[in-house]
Amino acid sequence: MPVKLEIHPEKCVGCRVCELACSFKKTGAFNPDLSRIQVTVSNPRTVMYPVACIQCLEQACVKACPVGALRKDEATNAIVLDREVCTGCGLCVESCPYSAVRMDERTRKPLICDLCGGDPECVKWCPSAALEAKKI
Amino acid sequence: MSPAPCYRGKILEVDLSSGDVVRHPLEANVARKLVGGKGLAAWLLYKMVKPGTDPFDEENVLIFATGPLTGTIAPSQRGLVCAKSPLTGTFSDSYFGGHFIQELKYAGYDALVVKGKAEKLSYLWINDDHVEVKDATALKGQDTTQTNVSIKRELGDSLAKVACIGPAGEKKARFALIDCDVKRQAGRGGLGAVMGSKNLKAVAIRGTGSVEVAKPQEFFETAKKFHRILIESEAVQAVWSRYGTAGSVEFSNMQGLFPTKNFQDGHIENGERLSGLSQSKLLWLRRAACYSCPIICSAISVIRKGPYSGTVLDGIEYETTGLLGANCGITDPEVVAYANHLCDELGLDTITAGGVIGFAMELFERGIWKPPELEALKLRFGNGEAVLKLIRMIAHREGVGDLLAEGVKQVAEKVGGRAKDFAIHIKGLETPAWPPRGSPGMGLALATADRGGCHERGWPVGYEVEGIPGPSGPVERLSLEGKAEIVKWEQDWFAAVDTLVGCDFSRTGLTPEHSAQLLSAATGWEINADEFLRIGERVWNLTRMFNVREGFTRKDDDLPRRFKEEPLPSGPAKGHMVSSSDLNRMLDDYYRLRKWDSNGVPTREKLAELGLEEFL
């Protein structure tokens, strides 16, 4: 079922459990540096803001990719990466107006939310309903 | 080779005197028997710090330790820092939330040990494998938030996590704290002063490695279940989540447990102005949680009216409402919030700060100590302006602040005369906001806590006043019966949770069984609840052995005179106290249960039974 990741930053408590859940789902271990969702926390914590792909209409990353490695998956609504085709050029990272794409320097492939195939793990863990998988 | 997948297998040791950086392996038997966190830190301290070492000598070491679950999705994880305390001369461990300690583990280390003393003010930069001691002279005198921000700017890395001291730590005020990213404090025992004595302004860490577990799916699903337990528990909601720790103010004030005017009373008029409910209306901006924690006990707050308006701080914790508030005779939330903010920024423990200022107020009012500076301050209970001035003077060791920065015990010795009769500390650590006259088991817990007067090594109040059944069933509030058993049970459980460096608040919803399940799935070892509590008992005996080696025995397992000789003046436990004979009766019970001798020293049989001998 296609969904959209809705972020409600005013509800975020900065616990970063979403980062842990995401990294485990994607790598089988815990490493916030490899999470597709990143929580920005200011000091003092007046700002706590989860940042991830929100499946925007612009799709700047898809348009920016010179080799067609990114596409919108109609079944889930997620942006998906073809790792075989990706050259690691980083134009998707630069193009995203929401800073929601990061580069994994180890593999030189972008880290971008794929909605866990339509059932995002981060949403299940968020203790304050700051994340929502909205059916569309 | 790591002892189990959830460890990184390395202890990083930095000698600030020589500049040497060494990486030691985490030994398998240490991990298996002492697990991590408190156990690992206690063993390192026991091994590395010779008896009789001055806490400010460069031979003292500062240890930051993780646990086997640190950096995973296990609920409610904290960090710990440990050293020999300049307030007490005991083993001292202080715990903090936030995001700092996880970064150490992601960088590849189970613990960080800092030895020696840098020539000039420095900070340590750990970027995965890269370890560097950097110049911090430009940061001299900066408060904690400034330091945190300056270092990240200098490193050009906003994702680095910083633990630092403020001016109070640099000046070695004996109750200086360590501020840990983001604005969580390792407050107790003066470990920030130890950091200052090493000329270490801060530790900055950036880690990009992974933490693995032995049984990934089982661990993940178990942790998910435990997060749900904490979210859905009415007790967790009521005690921690709804109004934060200050949700306990009304309870404590009603039960005669709220420290009032240097612990003279257990109730203060208008105390509810400091409650969580009151703060939620007056001060709160938004809720905030520590790493991977569904309890969400904090609230970012702002002072909205009066001379301090616009100040942003983490909400006033229960302990701070008690010590900087009621204990100084103050119930104005804006004043207490600003005093809290000053302590956080200058780098002072709010509990000891409130203890020492309340003590000075009583000495002044009784005419025992009247130096001109205190006359000028009009240091009477309820004088908020004087409290704020004294906090600044203590942090910078200016004037009379230089003496107050030594803590209650040393102030009492310097002032002399009757001062010691009003000195509220245990082993040199100022008593927290759970005094024992209406809760005798709490008296035993405070008297026997390894780091001195501390409520987080055992909290019998829950059993005695709230009526939670103990390991052998319910107990009567003011009776001495069964209290030693509760204290031992609490201490072993706390110490076990502290080896994981789990937050003690999570004990409201999670049992030793739950912890054992997570630990088993993370390590691949089969550990049940009994074995888990046994680990706690082992570590508790190890910290006791550190203190015994420093000369602490039964004579030091004592309470302030006030709690033993002055009956509580009001509330449900009015007229009650924990007399010397009450305390001695409970100590006898307690040592017997612990298989310690009548002088409070663990017996050889006990140490052998716990398998501790190889570590001593």
Chai-1 contact restraints between the chains, C-beta under 6 A:
chainA,res_idxA,chainB,res_idxB,connection_type,confidence,min_distance_angstrom,max_distance_angstrom,comment,restraint_id
A,V13,B,R287,contact,1.0,0.0,6.0,A-B,restraint_1
A,V13,B,A288,contact,1.0,0.0,6.0,A-B,restraint_2
A,V13,B,A289,contact,1.0,0.0,6.0,A-B,restraint_3
A,V13,B,I296,contact,1.0,0.0,6.0,A-B,restraint_4
A,G14,B,A288,contact,1.0,0.0,6.0,A-B,restraint_5
A,C15,B,A289,contact,1.0,0.0,6.0,A-B,restraint_6
A,C15,B,S292,contact,1.0,0.0,6.0,A-B,restraint_7
A,C15,B,C293,contact,1.0,0.0,6.0,A-B,restraint_8
A,R16,B,Y291,contact,1.0,0.0,6.0,A-B,restraint_9
A,V17,B,S292,contact,1.0,0.0,6.0,A-B,restraint_10
A,L20,B,I73,contact,1.0,0.0,6.0,A-B,restraint_11
A,L20,B,S292,contact,1.0,0.0,6.0,A-B,restraint_12
A,F24,B,F220,contact,1.0,0.0,6.0,A-B,restraint_13
A,G28,B,P216,contact,1.0,0.0,6.0,A-B,restraint_14
A,A29,B,S210,contact,1.0,0.0,6.0,A-B,restraint_15
A,A29,B,E212,contact,1.0,0.0,6.0,A-B,restraint_16
A,F30,B,G71,contact,1.0,0.0,6.0,A-B,restraint_17
A,F30,B,T72,contact,1.0,0.0,6.0,A-B,restraint_18
A,F30,B,V211,contact,1.0,0.0,6.0,A-B,restraint_19
A,N31,B,S210,contact,1.0,0.0,6.0,A-B,restraint_20
A,D33,B,T208,contact,1.0,0.0,6.0,A-B,restraint_21
A,V41,B,V182,contact,1.0,0.0,6.0,A-B,restraint_22
A,N43,B,N148,contact,1.0,0.0,6.0,A-B,restraint_23
A,N43,B,V182,contact,1.0,0.0,6.0,A-B,restraint_24
A,P44,B,K183,contact,1.0,0.0,6.0,A-B,restraint_25
A,P44,B,V312,contact,1.0,0.0,6.0,A-B,restraint_26
A,R45,B,V182,contact,1.0,0.0,6.0,A-B,restraint_27
A,R45,B,A288,contact,1.0,0.0,6.0,A-B,restraint_28
A,R45,B,I300,contact,1.0,0.0,6.0,A-B,restraint_29
A,P127,B,I231,contact,1.0,0.0,6.0,A-B,restraint_30
A,P127,B,P294,contact,1.0,0.0,6.0,A-B,restraint_31
